[in-house]
Amino acid sequence: MTFTRDERARQMGTSLQLRAPQASYAELLATFGAPNATTGDADKVTAEWSFAAADGSVAVLYDYTPEFDASRLKHRKFMWHIGARTLQTARDFERWVQDALEGASR
């Protein structure tokens, strides 16, 4: 499954499905561009990227880090959260993100 960046993707109904991939904020920024303006818990989510697939599936890559602001620790790698409506969409998205990150590092 292929996803495209879509800041207007309807995130309603998505929830945490997986904690992955391990990447730095700087790597995600270089691969996917600037994050969306956060729409969730602004005190806990400091960066999020929304994506949609051709079949209408929505996935969100975000930090949920009340302890620190991921954008301030640009080069520290940590586990990001994947939100989706189904676990299968999250798994498809996780593979797609890993491929995109590996492609960007070449």
DAZI-V272316 format. One record per backbone hydrogen bond with DSSP energy under -1.0 kcal/mol. NH is the residue of the N-H (numbers start at 0). CO is the residue of the C=O. Records with the same first field share a line. If there is no record, write none. Layout:
NH: CO + CO
This chain:
3: 51
5: 49
8: 5
13: 10
14: 83
16: 81
17: 81
19: 79
22: 77
25: 73
27: 23
28: 24
29: 25
30: 26
31: 27
32: 28
35: 47
41: 39
43: 40
44: 40
48: 60
50: 58
51: 3
52: 56
55: 52
58: 50
59: 82
60: 48
61: 80
62: 46
64: 43
71: 68
75: 72
77: 22
79: 20
80: 61
81: 17
82: 59
83: 14
89: 85
90: 86
91: 87
92: 88
93: 89
94: 90
95: 91
96: 92
97: 93
98: 94
99: 95
100: 96
101: 97
102: 98
103: 99
104: 100
